[in-house]
Amino acid sequence: MGAPHIGIAGAGLAGRTLAWRLARAGCRVSLFDAKRRDDLTSASQTAAAMLSPLAELAVSDDAVFALGQRSMQLWPQWVAQMAEHSGQPVYFRQYGTLVVAHAQDQSSLEHFNRLLHHKLSGASQDQVQTLDAAALGRVEPALAGRFGGGLYLQGEGQLANDQWMAALALELDRLGVQWHESQTVERIEAKAMICAGQTHNIDIAVDARGVGSRAAWPQLRGVRGEVLRVECAGVALQRPVRLMHPRYQLYVAPRPNHQFVVGATELESEDAGPVTVRSVLELASALHSVHPAFGEARVLRMSAALRPALDDHRPAISLRDGVWHINGLYRHGYLCAPALVDDLAHKLME
Ligand SMILES: Cc1cc2nc3c(=O)[nH]c(=O)nc-3n(C[C@H](O)[C@H](O)[C@H](O)COP(=O)(O)OP(=O)(O)OC[C@H]3O[C@@H](n4cnc5c(N)ncnc54)[C@H](O)[C@@H]3O)c2cc1C
């Protein structure tokens, strides 16, 4: 038998990246999504796409850490392959993360530091370095004199998710993936995708619809997240900065062309409606407190989306009734995607 014909429901990060790996390996792939390929409302298009195995450990477990560590090996290779074959460069940096707190919030930073040391094994603990004010200013000159010190999380990275998703779209076309846009998948069977009453026959079915898979996976829930995208020529950051606060953690992630993603709220709500005033106030005031020059930043976009989460907050791959599922990527989707997708692609081609 030749390579299988694989049907994937959902062209978010999981579905699109899986389609790419399978098509590169010679599989025939059909991809179905309820939205157009340039729609920006999914979690994958909204994310800050920080690649933070260490920082995320404070809110996740060893399984996510292990997937993240593996993915941090794969991301540079995959970004290089994308650039080589598609001619699409994708902004990817691995310059670490800085974690800071204002003087009144130092106890939040100290607790975060103790938590990381408690969860990390000896060798990995060396990746968390304590910086005094002078060292912080040397690592990130824009922060000189603004904080009493901070933590440097070595090896962490970030990706421009909009560029990754756009590059995948072009590359999938080049590889001959059949993309069914604006096609809501109503039902998935072992060898069929059913859209608008029409049955598409395939050899293997994969469900990667994020929160859109809830009917097939009742434990799945959406966790609302909101971000701002701003443009500011007055501040230059080389790496993401996380700001510790007793009530929330916020971050500023630099992007090309003087842009920054500021995020993210995390609300137990399945409301995917527009960003609220309260969230804008929290995000914008945290941004301004990192550096006053952000006061002149232009707000380019405000976005809200639902992170697909399972109860244990781990991503999962499962096979039920002949249909493969990849879901629960929650707040670590970009961090874990390469390792997860690699695992699933190998299972599908076994
Ligand atoms: C505000 C925010 C910030 C984030 N920041 C980070 C971060 O810094 N680092 C990190 O690692 N992760 C981050 N994440 C998490 C990450 O974005 C997600 O884990 C990941 O994008 C989930 O990808 P997915 O493909 O599983 O789901 P989705 O992105 O939700 O994609 C699902 C796709 O399925 C389609 N679909 C749904 N129902 C149907 C249907 N019935 N038929 C056909 N198609 C359907 C949708 O249109 C969509 O395209 C963040 C998320 C948010 C919301």
The ligand as an SDF file (V2000), in Angstrom:
LIG
                    3D

 53 58  0  0  0  0  0  0  0  0999 V2000
   -3.9440   34.7580   24.6060 C   0  0  0  0  0  0  0  0  0  0  0  0
   -3.1630   33.4930   24.3630 C   0  0  0  0  0  0  0  0  0  0  0  0
   -1.7810   33.4950   24.5650 C   0  0  0  0  0  0  0  0  0  0  0  0
   -1.0420   32.3220   24.3580 C   0  0  0  0  0  0  0  0  0  0  0  0
    0.2990   32.3670   24.5310 N   0  0  0  0  0  0  0  0  0  0  0  0
    1.0380   31.2390   24.3480 C   0  0  0  0  0  0  0  0  0  0  0  0
    2.4530   31.2710   24.5200 C   0  0  0  0  0  0  0  0  0  0  0  0
    3.0420   32.3260   24.8000 O   0  0  0  0  0  0  0  0  0  0  0  0
    3.1450   30.1050   24.3430 N   0  0  0  0  0  0  0  0  0  0  0  0
    2.5200   28.9280   24.0200 C   0  0  0  0  0  0  0  0  0  0  0  0
    3.2020   27.9070   23.8930 O   0  0  0  0  0  0  0  0  0  0  0  0
    1.1800   28.8790   23.8500 N   0  0  0  0  0  0  0  0  0  0  0  0
    0.4340   29.9930   24.0040 C   0  0  0  0  0  0  0  0  0  0  0  0
   -0.9360   29.9560   23.8420 N   0  0  0  0  0  0  0  0  0  0  0  0
   -1.5710   28.6580   23.6040 C   0  0  0  0  0  0  0  0  0  0  0  0
   -1.6340   28.2530   22.1410 C   0  0  0  0  0  0  0  0  0  0  0  0
   -2.0330   29.3490   21.3580 O   0  0  0  0  0  0  0  0  0  0  0  0
   -2.6210   27.0920   21.9770 C   0  0  0  0  0  0  0  0  0  0  0  0
   -2.2800   26.0430   22.8510 O   0  0  0  0  0  0  0  0  0  0  0  0
   -2.6260   26.5390   20.5550 C   0  0  0  0  0  0  0  0  0  0  0  0
   -2.6890   27.5790   19.6200 O   0  0  0  0  0  0  0  0  0  0  0  0
   -3.8010   25.5870   20.3350 C   0  0  0  0  0  0  0  0  0  0  0  0
   -3.7460   25.1780   18.9920 O   0  0  0  0  0  0  0  0  0  0  0  0
   -4.8420   24.1970   18.3730 P   0  0  0  0  0  0  0  0  0  0  0  0
   -4.4580   23.9980   16.9460 O   0  0  0  0  0  0  0  0  0  0  0  0
   -4.9820   22.9860   19.2290 O   0  0  0  0  0  0  0  0  0  0  0  0
   -6.2280   24.9710   18.5150 O   0  0  0  0  0  0  0  0  0  0  0  0
   -6.8070   26.2720   17.7750 P   0  0  0  0  0  0  0  0  0  0  0  0
   -5.7990   27.3120   17.5990 O   0  0  0  0  0  0  0  0  0  0  0  0
   -8.0360   26.6260   18.5640 O   0  0  0  0  0  0  0  0  0  0  0  0
   -7.2170   25.7610   16.3210 O   0  0  0  0  0  0  0  0  0  0  0  0
   -8.3690   24.9710   16.1150 C   0  0  0  0  0  0  0  0  0  0  0  0
   -8.7970   25.1270   14.6630 C   0  0  0  0  0  0  0  0  0  0  0  0
   -9.9330   24.2650   14.4620 O   0  0  0  0  0  0  0  0  0  0  0  0
  -10.9080   24.9560   13.7050 C   0  0  0  0  0  0  0  0  0  0  0  0
  -12.2310   24.3650   14.0090 N   0  0  0  0  0  0  0  0  0  0  0  0
  -12.9100   24.4020   15.1760 C   0  0  0  0  0  0  0  0  0  0  0  0
  -14.0730   23.7370   15.0570 N   0  0  0  0  0  0  0  0  0  0  0  0
  -14.1210   23.2780   13.7810 C   0  0  0  0  0  0  0  0  0  0  0  0
  -15.0420   22.5010   13.0430 C   0  0  0  0  0  0  0  0  0  0  0  0
  -16.1770   22.0290   13.5870 N   0  0  0  0  0  0  0  0  0  0  0  0
  -14.7580   22.2070   11.7420 N   0  0  0  0  0  0  0  0  0  0  0  0
  -13.6090   22.6300   11.1640 C   0  0  0  0  0  0  0  0  0  0  0  0
  -12.7040   23.3740   11.8150 N   0  0  0  0  0  0  0  0  0  0  0  0
  -12.9440   23.6790   13.1140 C   0  0  0  0  0  0  0  0  0  0  0  0
  -10.7710   26.4010   14.1410 C   0  0  0  0  0  0  0  0  0  0  0  0
  -11.2840   27.2800   13.1410 O   0  0  0  0  0  0  0  0  0  0  0  0
   -9.2490   26.5340   14.3050 C   0  0  0  0  0  0  0  0  0  0  0  0
   -8.6240   26.9490   13.1230 O   0  0  0  0  0  0  0  0  0  0  0  0
   -1.6990   31.1190   23.9840 C   0  0  0  0  0  0  0  0  0  0  0  0
   -3.0660   31.1290   23.7430 C   0  0  0  0  0  0  0  0  0  0  0  0
   -3.7990   32.3070   23.9270 C   0  0  0  0  0  0  0  0  0  0  0  0
   -5.2790   32.3050   23.6480 C   0  0  0  0  0  0  0  0  0  0  0  0
  1  2  1  0
  2  3  1  0
  2 52  2  0
  3  4  2  0
  4  5  1  0
  4 50  1  0
  5  6  2  0
  6  7  1  0
  6 13  1  0
  7  8  2  0
  7  9  1  0
  9 10  1  0
 10 11  2  0
 10 12  1  0
 12 13  2  0
 13 14  1  0
 14 15  1  0
 14 50  1  0
 15 16  1  0
 16 17  1  0
 16 18  1  0
 18 19  1  0
 18 20  1  0
 20 21  1  0
 20 22  1  0
 22 23  1  0
 23 24  1  0
 24 25  2  0
 24 26  1  0
 24 27  1  0
 27 28  1  0
 28 29  2  0
 28 30  1  0
 28 31  1  0
 31 32  1  0
 32 33  1  0
 33 34  1  0
 33 48  1  0
 34 35  1  0
 35 36  1  0
 35 46  1  0
 36 37  1  0
 36 45  1  0
 37 38  2  0
 38 39  1  0
 39 40  1  0
 39 45  2  0
 40 41  1  0
 40 42  2  0
 42 43  1  0
 43 44  2  0
 44 45  1  0
 46 47  1  0
 46 48  1  0
 48 49  1  0
 50 51  2  0
 51 52  1  0
 52 53  1  0
M  END
$$$$
